[in-house]
Amino acid sequence: MKITAQENSCRYGEEGVFRGTFRFDNEVLGDYTWPLCEIRGTQPGPRLCVSAGVHVNEVSSIEASIRLQRLFEPEKMKGSVSIVPVINQPAIHKYSEYVCPADGKNINHMFPGRTDGTFSEVLCDAVLNEWVKGADCYIDMHGGDLKEKVSWFTIFQRTGDDEFDAAACNVAMCFNSEIVLALGPEYMKKPGRPPTACALRKQIAIMTEAGSNGLLSEADISFHVEGVLNVARLLGIIDSQPSSATNGRSLCDSYIWVECPSDGDFHAEVEPGSIVRQGQRLGSVRDVFGDVLDEVFAPATGFVLWRITHPSIRKGEALLTIVEEAQAK
């Protein structure tokens, strides 16, 4: 990484607050710079990396990354907190849903990436091996794209190593989540999210979700901010009283995609975070005359993780996701 400081910044690597930009080494990424704020304490300690903006419309998480920059005081912390507010630089001001405009791929499904791949694949490799490498923990924050409404949830990766899995779960539980999703070891066999890629090298990472429809919400912003601060407390970076959880943080370990059975307008009858029972009606698909074309029923008992908010949808596209509680299996 080639790092450039702003005029009002300390030097990179020194105690204090660094603000500036950086370029990754791989020439595939050479046309872009990334913003970086890194707060380094007066005492040595753990390193926490925090990112947002893998999906640029998930604005509550991006705003949280901006506010977090002002909440760490070097003289009152050990170690460092490194923050990249927007990962998907090609999508800025293009409002791309889910994908990176440089190659049309979803960055969130490309980790750990590759050095000789397309833009998104190279970016994932660079994020992990140039920025996150050596960090004690990595948090990637998300928050509902332009036509999504999500529950408050976190994701961590299980590996089969009980000690590692417990440590990763403890980090995921730092957020006031309705749902904590533990991905099974089988997810490590293919590209995926940062928690999965980092687990391959026994590095703890989690993904967080709170937000909807590309709108700023103080509650969603606070979910991310307070959760990151709690992780910093857990790691020993800061020493203050953690914020308490008011939601259930139900541990789930599988999820089921529910697809639209026909072209039309989907009218949902359930909301993210709610419990649904197998066979319960989730909503109906109607045509432009208001006639019901299909009804949609829950394939299993569990929690609604997220749902699409724009009613117009094609056959075969995802309407929502249901996650099942771990202890119920």
ABEGO torsion letter per residue (X at the ends): XBBBBBAABBBBGBBEBBBEBBBBABAAAAABBBBBBBBBBABBEBBBBBBBGABAABAAAAAAAAAAAAABBAAABBEBBBBBABABAAABGAGBBGBBAAAGBBAAAAOAEBAABBAAAAAAAAAAAAAABGBABBBBBBAEBAABBBBBBBBBBBAGBAAAAAAAAAAAAABBBABBBBBBAAAAABBBBAAAAAAAAGBBBBBBBBEBGGBBBAAAAAAAAAAAAAAAAAAGABBBBBBBBABAGBBBABBBBBBBABBEBBBBABBBGBBBBBGBBAEBBBBAAGBBABBBBBABBEBBABBBABABBBBGBBABBBBBBAAAX
